Amino acid sequence: MKKLHILGIIIIAVAIGVIFVSLKNTSTYADFAEAFSNPDKEYHVVGRLDKNQPQVYDPKVNPDEFLFSMVDNKGITKQVVLHKSKPQDFEKSEQIVLIGKMQGDNFHANDILMKCPSKYNDGKQQIN
């Protein structure tokens, strides 16, 4: 075999390995019940902020820990530990997507995505 053929086979093998590793690390959308039943698996949990429960964020104590409660799309409420600082305009979010795992009774999120209200309604811009 030529050296070029061997190099091509090695590149293809590495590419296949990268594809398998990236597929293994993908997480799926779920609710808190499913995340609770599989605590070792990472999930995307969709829900909304429970505004009746307190939010705890003290950057002097731990700037990378924010505690709040979220209600998932099936109505289950859980305490969330976000291992990041409190996002700006967090209270204004309409929908939250948490990325993380269940640990005990709490959901530990390492990332968060927020859907904030649109500044456009019915094609007309709101004036602030």
N, C-alpha and C positions, 0 to 999 in steps of 0.2 A: 504494500500500500504506500501511496505517496504521503508525504508529510502534510500536504494540503488536505487530503481526505481525512486523516487522523484529526487534524485541527477542526475540521468541519463537524465530525462526530462528537468531539468534546464540546463544542459550542452548542450543538443541538441538545446534548445531555444536560448541560447547565441550564439551558432555557426551559426544558421540561421540568427540571427540579425547581426552578423559580416559580413556575406556574403552579405546581403542586403545593408549594409552601404558601403562596398567596391565597389559594383556594381554602387551605386549612385554617387560615387566620380570619376568614370572613365571619362576621357575626350576623345573626338573623333578627328580624323584628319579632317581638313577643310581648306578653303582658307580664305583670309581676308574678302571677301564679306559675307560669311556665319557667320564668327565671328562678323562682324559688325551688322548683322541682329539679333543676339542673344548675346547682351553684358553681360548678367548675367551668361553665360555658359563658362566653361573653354575648350579651344581647343588646339590641336597640329597643328600648321601651318608650313608647309614645304615650303622652298624657298631657295633663295641665296642672298648673300650680294650685295647691290647696291653700287658698288665701286665708282660711280660718286658723291655720296652724302657724306657729312662730317660725321665723327664719333666724338662724344663728350664724353670724359671720363676724369674727374679731381678728382683723389682720395683725394686731399686736401679739396675739397668742399664737395663731397659725394662719398665715396668709394663704395657704393652699388647702383650706378646709372650709366648706360652706355647707350648712345643714338646712334642709327644708323638707316639706312633705309634698308629694305629688300623687295625683289620682290618675291611674292609667285608663285606657279606653274601655275597660270592663268595670270600672268603678272601684277598683281596689286601691286603697291609700297606703302608701309606705313612706317611711322616713328615708331620705336620700342623703348620702354623704358625697358631695362633689369634691374631688381632690384637685380643685383649681380655685382661683379667686372668684368672688361673686360677679357674675356677668353684669354689664351695664344694662340698664332698663329691663332687668329681670322680671319685675312685677308687671310690666306691660305685655309680656309674652302671651300669645293666644295658645300656643302649643309648644311642648317641650319634647325633645328626643334625647334620652339619656343613653350613653354607651358605657356599659360596665357589667358587673356581676353582683349577684346576691351574696352577702356575707352575714349569716345569722338572719335577723329580721330586717336588716337595713340593706338598701341597694347602694353599692359603692360605684360611683360613676367616675370614669377618668376623662370623659369628654361630654359636652352638651351642645345641642343644636337648638336654636329657638326660632319660632315663627312669630314675628312681631306684627302688630296690626299694620295694614297698608295705609300709606298716607293718601291713597287714591281710592275713592268710592264711586262707583257708577261712572267712571271716566272723568270725574270732577275732582280737582285737587282741593284738599282741605287747607284752610289757612290757619296757622298756629298763632 
